[in-house]
């Protein structure tokens, strides 16, 4: 399996997705938009993973490569290529499919539960509830034709599915202890007291079982996309 990763900053990496790719003996290539935003050939991969970042999808004036990235993601989704988006990646999918991305009512940082949304048809099924890791301030409207998979108290759009091969995750199911530590180190300035913002000590005190549950769910998502 050939996998292309779109990475936007060095401190938001694959996390547990890397272990899943290793078990699949995947050939992984990474596009680093912070270093060299050159898009690959559309036929050069079997799975596209679009990671997070602190920028916004509407920051095209400062980051002109965002426009090309969104066009590329939209084309991959519509072609039926498996696509996974995480946080900013989910917002890029939504924008690429014509939906509005905007500042949410609440910033959501830390560990907060997401709940599954009822839906019909052959779609991915979230567990009824899951303690997930979050680090975002923006949110998105559900694109036309997409299905809402999960929500949280702070953010209605926690997961979307478009077609059979595209899932966008606002929450960070890929998070490992190392990922959480790195996010706190680089983005500590965002930990301003608010209803859905936890402090660094609370974030980093999560027990191993919570990370294990995230990894299991991330594995289910990836297995579904490439089934």
ABEGO torsion letter per residue (X at the ends): XBBBBBBABAABBAEAAAAAAAAAGBBBBBBBAAABBBBBBAAABABBBBBBEABBAAAAAABAAAAAAAAAAAAAAAAGBBBBBBEAAAAAAAAAAGBBBBBBABBBBEBBBBBBBBBBEBBBBBBABBBBBBBBABBBBBBBGBBBABBBAABABABBBBEAABBBBABBAABBAAAAAAAAAAAAAABBBBAABBBAAAAAABBAAAAAAAAAAAAAAAAAAAX
